[in-house]
Amino acid sequence: MPYITISEVVEHETEVRRSRFLCALGPAGSEEEARAFIAARRRADASHNCTAYVIGTRTRKADDDGEPGGTAGTPMLDVLIRRGFADVVAVVTRYFGGVLLGAGGLVRAYGGVVSETLDRASPITMVPARLVTVTIDHAHAGRLENDLRASGHPPRGVDYGNQVAFEVAVAESGLPGFTDWLATATAGRAAAAPGAGLHVPAT
């Protein structure tokens, strides 16, 4: 299933009844990357550092960091999911301004600042793809590598054995066209074997 992500850190600040809410969004391809981003953005002088992240299609986590349960991390996570984002981590740092916002006010503030920050991001649509292993004899490998790069499928890895094997990512919707192109480009000398699934930016 396609999803949306970001490639750069995006920051935005808003104020709600004298409380400051600073949101930072960052790309995260794993939980380790998400936790590292959170650790780097956590501010010791703040009242709360609430977090949420979505990794791939399965990992979804939120932390209220001392705010009433379900009023901070959960609405942050809900915004990411509702808007179709994944491989993204959000940190909202709050500096308390002396006025209690109540549960509803907190939900609106935390969810709102994440939504406003997403509005400032440059979204990238990611589509399902396959890691394809393309094999060819050594004599024609150099030309094929150049052709792969020119076609928008630069090799992600190369293995030199009895034959040369290139690993390339191909959008699932483009697999038939890629196979036809490969047969024409190599006069049938190359073989293609689809492997593991992943996501790549839509073209």
HELIX and SHEET records of a PDB file:
HELIX    1   1 GLU A   31  ARG A   41  1                                  11    
HELIX    2   2 GLY A   73  ARG A   82  1                                  10    
HELIX    3   3 GLY A  102  ASP A  119  1                                  18    
HELIX    4   4 HIS A  138  ALA A  150  1                                  13    
HELIX    5   5 GLU A  172  GLY A  174  5                                   3    
HELIX    6   6 LEU A  175  ALA A  185  1                                  11    
SHEET    1   A 4 TYR A   3  THR A   5  0                                        
SHEET    2   A 4 ILE A 124  ILE A 136 -1                                        
SHEET    3   A 4 VAL A 164  ALA A 171 -1                                        
SHEET    4   A 4 GLY A 157  TYR A 160 -1                                        
SHEET    1   B 3 TYR A   3  THR A   5  0                                        
SHEET    2   B 3 ILE A 124  ILE A 136 -1                                        
SHEET    3   B 3 ALA A 191  PRO A 201 -1                                        
SHEET    1   C 5 VAL A  10  VAL A  16  0                                        
SHEET    2   C 5 SER A  19  PRO A  27 -1                                        
SHEET    3   C 5 VAL A  88  TYR A  95 -1                                        
SHEET    4   C 5 HIS A  48  ILE A  55 -1                                        
SHEET    5   C 5 THR A  59  ASP A  63 -1                                        
END                                                                             
